[in-house]
Amino acid sequence: MTAGNSLGGTIAGLHQLIAEHGEFRLEIVAGPDPDSPSAVVWFRADGIAAAIAQGRRFLAVADGSDDRYGELYQRNGDLADFLTTIHLGA
């Protein structure tokens, strides 16, 4: 086994770990401008349902107006895919 093959296996293992335990970003919006989130939270979760549940918990404790929401993204390599909007209504 060469060093290159070992590194390739390590990188493949890392991608597998990220796929199993997804990396997510929640942009918390508590004001009128959705392009200016009041907070951005990066976290890991075991799947989309778990990420949505964790996102709701982050929204519940975030500072801001009673009517706030979060835009949830999942990491996809160097990019992130939009998943859903989580709304915590007033």
N, C-alpha and C positions, 0 to 999 in steps of 0.2 A: 504494500500500500504506500502510495506516495503522499507527501504532505498536502498536495492539491486535492487528492481524493478524500483525505481526512477532513480538510476544511469544508469541502463540498458536503460531506455527511453531516458536519456540525451545522452548517447553514440550513440544510434540508430539515434537520431536527428542530431548529429554531422556528422555521416556517410552520412545521407541524404543530409545535407548541402554541404558536400564535393562532393558528386555525382552530385548535381545540379550545383555547382560552382566549377568545377574541379581545382585541384592543379597541376601545371605544373612546369617543370624544363627545362630550355634552356641552353645547354652547347655551348657557343660561341667559335668557333675554327677559329683563324686568322693566324695560322702558319701551318707548314707541319706535325706536330704530332697531330693526332686526339685524342690521349689519354691524351693530356695536354691542356685542354681548357684554353683560356685566361680569360674567365669569366664564372660564373655560376649564372643564374638568376632564382629565385623562384617566381612564381606569380600565381594568380587565374584568371580564365576566365570562361565565361558562355558557355562552350562547346569547341570542338576541333577547329572549324572554327575560333572562336574568339581567341583561343590560338595561332593559326598559324598567324593570323593578328597581334597580339601583339608581337609575336616572330620576325616578319619582322621589326616591329618598333624598337625593341631592337637591332637587327642586324644593322639597319641603323645608329644608334648613337654609336655603340660600337667602341672602338679604335682598330686599326689593319689595315691589308692590305685591299685593295679594294675587293679582292676576299676572302670572308669569308662566313662561314656557321654556322648553329646552329643545334644541334641534340635535338629534342623536345621529352620530356618524360612526361607521366601523372602518377601521384601518384596512386598506387594501394595498399592500406594498408601500410605496412612497406616497400614495394618495389615500383618500378616505371617501367611502360611499355613503350618501345620505340614506338613513333608514326610516326615520319617522320623527314626528313632532310630538313631544309629551307636554300636555297642557295641564297646568294646575290652576284651575279657575278660581275666581274670587268668591 
